[in-house]
Amino acid sequence: MSKDQGLPKVTVIITTYNDGAFVSKCLNNLKKIKEASYSNLDVIVKDQNTTDGTKELIKQDYPWVTLIEGENVGLSKAYNTSYRQADSEYLLFLGMDAFPEENAIKTLVDYFEAHSKVGAATCKLVLEDGSLDMDAHRAFPTPWISLTKFLGLSKLFPHSPLFNGYFLPGKDMEKPHEIDMLISHFMFTRKSVLDEVGGFDEDYFLYGEDVDICYRIKEAGWRIMYLPQCQAIHAKGGGIGIRKTTRNRVKKPLKHRLKMQRLSAEAMETFLRKHYMEKYSKFLVHLMIFSSRLLGKLRVFMESFR
């Protein structure tokens, strides 16, 4: 434990790829947290070969940030490169478009210090319109859950645990509880846990890395928690340009947006082949892969007209 006011060291891990619209807001927010409530905070930013002036801005205005420059190596590899340079007990993987409240990091550390079996956690992620980002509160995509999503039953019955099990309805969102999956745009964990499971799987270039790492963390016997006593605002999709929450504000080229849609479908297939081939009927898994590919093609088609 650090001698710096008795606070364990925390390193915030961020990757950036032409996220210039959010860089100053994100790093100013972390600076405020560092100065006001958690002095023993490090920040590492892995730049993915940006061309929008992000690197220059960080060097000039945020010299206290550790900047790792290089090519766009994908999200998982960037995370691994960054966290392995950290000498902290705890890590917070954060999107450049996510802004924790001032007490969030201290609250998370206190919870982890008191709960030794918890390996990862997320906070209450709130979208800019005030609604919850439910992608931070999910179950693993079992064959039944995948089928209900593909058929649209989850949208028809959003409050049904049977037909919308993916988003874990029926849970008290104002109380801490265990979940299967969070998103890596706000993932608080122990460095030792990542070391134990071997870090992020670099077969995932973008998308799917969070599903995979959560699956392996739970397989290793750790708990993953949703902790609403801490909160962050999430300008969802700010870096990719295909989310309805930010697509009108963050304009990305069509080529980029089509690639994002393809990568999403490819990531799900990677997960299914890696983790489900020996767990479920191969017929079911191949059906899930076919459905994922079909949905991916549909999304690419629809994106081409936006």
C-alpha distance (Angstrom), angle and dihedral (degrees) to the residues before:
residue distance angle dihedral
M1 . . .
S2 3.79 . .
K3 3.78 120.3 .
D4 3.80 88.7 -140.1
Q5 3.82 98.8 114.1
G6 3.82 88.3 -42.5
L7 3.80 91.3 -72.9
P8 3.80 119.5 140.3
K9 3.77 110.3 -124.8
V10 3.81 116.8 -100.6
T11 3.79 124.4 -165.9
V12 3.78 119.7 -158.2
I13 3.82 111.8 -147.5
I14 3.82 117.8 -155.6
T15 3.79 132.1 170.8
T16 3.77 121.8 -161.1
Y17 3.79 133.8 -164.0
N18 3.80 111.3 174.4
D19 3.81 92.4 -37.3
G20 3.81 93.2 144.9
A21 3.79 92.8 138.8
F22 3.82 90.3 66.9
V23 3.80 107.0 29.3
S24 3.79 98.9 93.6
K25 3.80 94.7 42.4
C26 3.81 92.4 48.8
L27 3.79 97.4 46.1
N28 3.80 94.0 40.8
N29 3.77 88.3 54.0
L30 3.80 92.0 50.8
K31 3.79 90.4 47.1
K32 3.79 89.1 54.0
I33 3.80 90.8 51.3
K34 3.80 91.4 47.4
E35 3.80 92.5 51.2
A36 3.79 98.8 39.0
S37 3.79 109.6 34.6
Y38 3.81 114.9 -2.4
S39 3.77 115.3 36.5
N40 3.80 95.2 169.8
L41 3.80 92.6 71.5
D42 3.80 126.2 126.4
V43 3.80 125.2 -169.9
I44 3.80 125.8 -154.2
V45 3.81 120.5 -173.3
K46 3.80 119.1 -168.0
D47 3.79 107.2 -157.3
Q48 3.80 112.7 -149.3
N49 3.81 96.9 -151.1
T50 3.80 95.2 -72.8
T51 3.80 120.7 -168.8
D52 3.80 99.7 -167.5
G53 3.80 100.0 83.2
T54 3.80 96.2 -94.6
K55 3.81 94.7 129.1
E56 3.78 92.6 49.7
L57 3.80 92.3 47.3
I58 3.81 92.7 51.8
K59 3.79 93.0 47.7
Q60 3.78 92.5 49.3
D61 3.80 103.3 39.3
Y62 3.82 104.7 22.8
P63 3.81 108.8 41.6
W64 3.82 90.0 155.4
V65 3.82 89.4 67.3
T66 3.81 117.8 90.7
L67 3.80 104.6 -129.3
I68 3.79 119.6 -159.7
E69 3.78 111.9 -164.8
G70 3.80 127.8 -162.8
E71 3.76 146.5 97.5
N72 3.79 125.9 -37.7
V73 3.79 98.5 -87.2
G74 3.80 96.4 168.7
L75 3.76 129.4 -96.0
S76 3.80 99.9 -81.3
K77 3.79 95.3 49.5
A78 3.81 90.8 44.9
Y79 3.81 89.8 52.7
N80 3.81 91.6 49.3
T81 3.79 93.3 47.3
S82 3.79 90.7 50.6
Y83 3.78 102.7 42.5
R84 3.81 93.0 47.2
Q85 3.79 88.3 60.9
A86 3.79 91.8 54.4
D87 3.79 121.0 97.7
S88 3.79 93.9 -164.4
E89 3.76 132.1 120.4
Y90 3.80 91.3 -138.2
L91 3.80 134.1 37.4
L92 3.78 131.5 -159.4
F93 3.80 114.5 -161.9
L94 3.78 104.4 -156.9
G95 3.78 136.5 -179.9
M96 3.78 116.7 -127.3
D97 3.81 84.4 -123.7
A98 3.83 94.4 56.7
F99 3.81 124.2 91.2
P100 3.83 118.8 -168.8
E101 3.78 119.4 -152.4
E102 3.79 116.5 -109.5
N103 3.82 96.7 -97.8
A104 3.82 97.4 39.6
I105 3.79 99.6 97.1
K106 3.81 94.6 44.5
T107 3.82 89.8 48.5
L108 3.80 91.5 51.5
V109 3.79 93.4 48.3
D110 3.81 91.6 49.4
Y111 3.81 90.9 50.9
F112 3.80 93.5 49.2
E113 3.80 91.7 47.0
A114 3.82 88.2 55.8
H115 3.84 97.3 41.6
S116 3.78 111.6 51.9
K117 3.83 95.7 179.1
V118 3.80 94.4 59.7
G119 3.78 111.3 101.6
A120 3.80 102.2 175.2
A121 3.78 139.3 4.6
T122 3.75 144.5 177.8
C123 3.78 132.4 -154.3
K124 3.79 133.4 -131.9
L125 3.80 100.4 -67.1
V126 3.79 110.2 -156.7
L127 3.79 123.1 -164.6
E128 3.78 119.7 -135.9
D129 3.82 91.1 -100.7
G130 3.81 90.3 58.5
S131 3.81 97.2 -104.8
L132 3.79 123.3 122.0
D133 3.78 121.7 -97.8
M134 3.78 97.2 -126.1
D135 3.79 92.8 -172.1
A136 3.79 84.4 81.1
H137 3.82 90.2 60.3
R138 3.79 110.8 53.8
A139 3.79 146.8 137.5
F140 3.77 122.9 -133.3
P141 3.83 114.0 -86.3
T142 3.81 99.9 -103.6
P143 3.81 117.8 178.4
W144 3.82 91.7 -97.0
I145 3.80 94.2 46.9
S146 3.80 90.4 47.2
L147 3.81 91.1 50.0
T148 3.81 93.4 50.9
K149 3.79 90.4 49.7
F150 3.81 93.6 47.1
L151 3.81 92.5 49.2
G152 3.80 92.1 47.0
L153 3.80 93.7 -118.0
S154 3.79 90.8 127.6
K155 3.81 90.3 62.3
L156 3.80 93.5 44.0
F157 3.82 91.6 51.1
P158 3.83 105.1 27.2
H159 3.81 94.3 162.6
S160 3.80 96.1 48.2
P161 3.82 117.5 105.6
L162 3.81 86.9 -158.6
F163 3.80 98.7 52.4
N164 3.80 101.1 25.9
G165 3.77 102.1 35.0
Y166 3.80 90.9 137.7
F167 3.81 92.7 78.5
L168 3.81 95.1 38.8
P169 3.84 98.7 -123.2
G170 3.78 118.4 -163.1
K171 3.80 94.4 46.3
D172 3.80 118.3 124.9
M173 3.79 100.7 -112.7
E174 3.80 91.0 -161.7
K175 3.80 94.4 60.4
P176 3.83 131.3 64.0
H177 3.79 114.7 -101.0
E178 3.77 141.5 157.2
I179 3.80 121.5 -91.7
D180 3.79 135.9 177.0
M181 3.78 101.6 -130.0
L182 3.76 142.6 20.6
I183 3.79 130.5 175.4
S184 3.77 124.3 -99.8
H185 3.81 90.0 -127.2
F186 3.81 84.4 81.3
M187 3.77 112.2 16.1
F188 3.80 119.8 146.0
T189 3.80 114.7 -168.1
R190 3.77 146.5 148.9
K191 3.79 115.4 -94.1
S192 3.78 87.8 -136.3
V193 3.81 90.3 59.3
L194 3.80 92.5 55.0
D195 3.77 90.1 46.9
E196 3.79 89.7 50.9
V197 3.82 94.7 53.4
G198 3.81 94.0 39.7
G199 3.78 99.5 -107.8
F200 3.78 125.8 -91.5
D201 3.80 119.9 -20.6
E202 3.79 105.8 -109.9
D203 3.81 91.9 -154.2
Y204 3.82 84.4 84.1
F205 3.80 108.0 77.8
L206 3.81 94.2 179.1
Y207 3.81 129.5 -11.2
G208 3.79 124.5 17.9
E209 3.79 94.6 52.7
D210 3.80 89.9 103.8
V211 3.82 94.4 49.4
D212 3.79 90.7 48.9
I213 3.80 97.8 46.0
C214 3.81 92.1 46.9
Y215 3.80 91.0 49.4
R216 3.81 91.5 52.4
I217 3.81 93.4 44.1
K218 3.80 90.7 54.9
E219 3.80 92.1 42.7
A220 3.81 86.5 56.6
G221 3.81 89.5 57.7
W222 3.79 101.3 -101.6
R223 3.80 125.8 131.6
I224 3.81 123.8 -124.3
M225 3.80 115.7 -150.4
Y226 3.78 140.0 -161.8
L227 3.82 106.7 -144.6
P228 3.82 112.9 -170.7
Q229 3.80 93.2 177.7
C230 3.79 86.1 85.2
Q231 3.77 124.9 49.4
A232 3.80 143.6 -165.8
I233 3.78 134.6 -174.9
H234 3.80 114.6 -124.1
A235 3.81 122.9 -159.4
K236 3.79 86.6 -161.9
G237 3.78 118.4 -142.9
G238 3.76 94.7 7.6
G239 3.78 92.6 142.0
I240 3.80 101.1 42.2
G241 3.80 105.8 41.3
I242 3.82 100.0 -141.7
R243 3.80 101.5 93.4
K244 3.78 117.6 99.6
T245 3.80 88.9 -136.2
T246 3.81 93.5 68.0
R247 3.81 110.2 5.6
N248 3.81 92.9 103.7
R249 3.80 91.9 50.9
V250 3.80 100.0 39.7
K251 3.79 107.7 49.1
K252 3.78 113.5 -159.0
P253 3.84 126.3 -178.8
L254 3.80 116.6 -97.6
K255 3.82 91.6 -116.4
H256 3.81 89.9 57.2
R257 3.81 93.3 47.1
L258 3.80 93.6 49.6
K259 3.80 89.7 50.5
M260 3.80 90.6 52.1
Q261 3.81 91.0 53.7
R262 3.81 92.1 49.1
L263 3.79 93.0 48.3
S264 3.79 91.2 53.0
A265 3.80 92.5 58.1
E266 3.80 92.7 42.3
A267 3.80 91.3 52.9
M268 3.80 92.4 55.3
E269 3.80 91.1 51.2
T270 3.81 90.0 50.5
F271 3.81 90.6 52.8
L272 3.81 93.9 47.0
R273 3.80 93.9 49.8
K274 3.79 92.8 46.0
H275 3.80 101.4 45.2
Y276 3.80 110.5 17.4
M277 3.83 107.2 42.9
E278 3.81 91.6 84.7
K279 3.80 96.0 32.5
Y280 3.80 103.1 53.6
S281 3.78 137.1 27.5
K282 3.80 109.4 -67.6
F283 3.80 88.3 -132.6
L284 3.81 90.1 58.2
V285 3.79 92.7 46.4
H286 3.80 92.7 49.6
L287 3.80 88.9 48.2
M288 3.81 88.9 52.9
I289 3.82 90.2 49.2
F290 3.81 91.1 49.9
S291 3.81 90.8 49.1
S292 3.81 91.3 48.0
R293 3.79 91.4 51.3
L294 3.80 91.6 47.5
L295 3.79 92.2 49.1
G296 3.81 89.8 47.6
K297 3.81 92.1 53.6
L298 3.80 90.1 48.2
R299 3.79 91.4 51.7
V300 3.80 91.9 48.7
F301 3.81 90.0 49.6
M302 3.80 93.0 50.2
E303 3.80 92.4 44.2
S304 3.80 91.2 56.0
F305 3.81 89.2 65.4
R306 3.82 97.0 49.1
